[in-house]
Each structure stands twice: as structure tokens, then as C-alpha cells.
Amino acid sequence: MLMRAPKESGTWSWNLADVEEPGLEFALMTAARMSAVLEKHALLVPASLEWDWFQTGRGGLGVHSRLTTRSLDSPALPDAIRACRPTGHPQAEIGGILVLGLGA
């Protein structure tokens, strides 16, 4: 049996590993700028962010967080994301961030 998605599906990826400005704020600024271009063409209307947590020297923790937001350029967003840090892992750092939403 061949399975298919019930709706069209698309994905865009930006690897920021070699950028000069590492960090959450720069990643969110990039996501906001790229999402604005996609939204202008009705390709992506951001609805939420999802990310995983890791710990240096330990690797991925198997913990994921999701935050419903439409304003990727909100000054309060980085602190809201950091506030989602798992309490059992105070040294956890934010891994890859996904911008989730609908589009045509």
C-alpha cells in the first residue's frame, strides 16, 4: 500500500552553523525574515515554533518543546523560548528550530 500525506507538504531549511552571529536571537531574526518572504507568497503562515534540547558533552536529551506564536520578531520571544528549558536539565541548550505553519 502506498501512503501519502492528506495535504500538500513542503519544507525549507537554513543551516546557520557557519554564520558570524551564532545564537538564538540571530536564528529567530533569520526565521522571521525568511518566513516573511514565504508568507508574502502564501507559502508559509507561521503558527508555532518547535525545537529540541541538547547538552554539551551529553548530546540530545530526547526532549522537544513547542510554542504557539505568530510573531517571530517579537522581542519577548527569545526569553519565552528559554523559559521552556526542561527543569530537569538546567544546562540544556536549544537545538534546531522548526517554524511550523500552513501555506499553499
Salt bridges, closest charged atoms under 4 A:
GLU25 OE2 - ARG82 NH2 3.02
GLU39 OE2 - ARG70 NH2 2.19
GLU50 OE1 - ARG66 NH1 3.72
ASP79 OD1 - ARG82 NH1 3.83
